[in-house]
Amino acid sequence: VLPLFIAVSMIVLVLEEVRLTNQTAIRTQQTETELLRSRVVSTEERYQTLFDQASEAIIIASGNDFKILELNQAAKRLLGVSVAKAKTEPLSAFCQNVTAATPAEWFHALCQKREINVVKQDGGVTPTEVTGAAISFEAQPAYQFFFRELTERARLEQQLRQAEKLG
């Protein structure tokens, strides 16, 4: 009976050690998971801050119908619209003198033209320089555009021409 009791006690001790090891592993995994979640949230917050505070207007449009999916603060000012209003419109509604049959053709025409006039919601026109890239946004095809206002550059170029005339 004594050897049987010792054997059972040894089995119980081994099982208890395995249980404690598993609990430690689970706690470690939970801690790592929480750390990864924290990093994801931090990265998303950093991305959103950079996106919103960028000096260039950034607009992400659907690859299927050019509906505006996302835009930053500079883009809201450039288009003269709220986020809710912008998301109901295709980007092409704000771009003057760019026409094409499909979104892909429109994207290529816009990027080849580079300098276009953006028509604000109130009808005002702003000359801009645009660059773009095809991207994936929320697992869907999309286009990301960077619009740089040329108003200030045009003003500086005119001042330079006037200074050259005087000199």
N, C-alpha and C positions, 0 to 999 in steps of 0.2 A: 504494500500500500504506500509505503514511504517513497519509493522511486516514482510511482504513479503521481503522487502529490507533487513531487519536485518537478516532474515533467510538465504537469499542468501549470504549475506556478511559472515555469520558464516560458511556456507558450503565452501565458497572460502578460508577462513582462515584455516579451517581444511584441505582442499586439499593442500594448500600451505605448511602447516606444515608437511603433509605426504610426499610431494615431497622433502622437505629439509631433512627429516629423511632418505628417500631412497637414496638421493645423498650422504649423510654422510656415510650410510652403504656401498654403492658402493665404495666410496673412501677408506673406511677402508678395504674392501675386496680386492681392488686392491693393497693396501699397503701390506697386509698380503701375497698376491700372489707374489708380487715382493720380499718380504723378503724370502719366501720359495724358489723361484727360485734362489736367491742369495745363500742360504744355500746349495742347490743342486749343484750349480756350484762350491762352495767352497769345498764341500765334494768330488766331483769328482776330483778336482785339487789335493786335499790332497791324495786321493787314488792313482792317477796317479803318484804323486811324490814318495810315499812310494813304489809303485810297481816298478818304474824305478830305484830307488836307493837301493833296497834290495841287500844285498851281495850274497844271494843265487839266483841261476838261477830259475826263475819261468816261466813255460810254461803252457798255456792253450790249450788243444787239443780237437777237435770235438769228441763227443761221438759216431758219426756214422762212421767216416773214419780215425780218428786220425790226420787229417790235423791240422797244427798249426794255432790257431786262434789269439793268443796273446803271446808275450814274452817280458821280460824285458831286460835291458842292459846287465846284467850278463849272461842271456841266449844267447844273441847274441854273446857275447865273447866265451861262452862255445861251441856253435855250429859253430862259425866262419862264420856266414852268416849275411846278411842284413835282415831286417824285411820282405821286399818284397820277397826275395828268400825263407826265412823260411816258409812264408805263402803258398808257393806252394808245400811244402813237408809234408809228414806225419811224425810225431814224430818218428815212428818206423824206419824210414830211418837212424836215427842218433844213434840208440841204438843197441849195439852189443850183440849177443847171447840171444835175447828174441824173441821167436816166439809163435804165437797163431793164431787160426782161426778167431776169432772175436775181435772187439775192447774191449769188456768187458773181455774176456779171456786174452787178451794182457795186459790190465790194471792190472788184478789180478796177472798175472805172473810177471810183472814189480815190483809191490809193494811187492810181496813175496820175490823176489830175493834181493831187496834193494840195493845191490852193483852191478853196471853195468859199462861197458865202453861206453863212448859217443864218437862217431866218428865224428870229425869235417869235415867240407866241404873239407878241404885240405888233409884229410886222417889221421891227427893226432888223437891219442886216449888219452882220459882223464878218469881216474877212478873216479867214482862218487857214491854217496849214494843218493837214490831217495825215496821220499815219495809222496803219491798222495791221491787225494780225488775226488769222483764224485761230480760234481756241476751242476748248471744251468747257462749257459752263453748266454745272450741275448735271453732268453726263449727257449734255446735248450739244450739238454743233452751234457755235456762236462766233461773233466777231467782236474784237476789242479795238476801240478807236481812241486815239489821243488827238485832241484838238488844241491847237495853240493859236491864240488870238494874234492877229497881225496888225491890229490898230496901233499899238505902241511902236512897233517896228517901222510901220509906214510913216508915223509922225517923226521918228528919229531920222529916217532916210530923207524926209523932206527938209528937216533942219540942216542936215549935212549938205544937201544940194544948195540951200540958201547960203550957208556959210562958205561953200566953194565959190559961189557967184560973187560974194562980197570980197573974197580973198584974192 
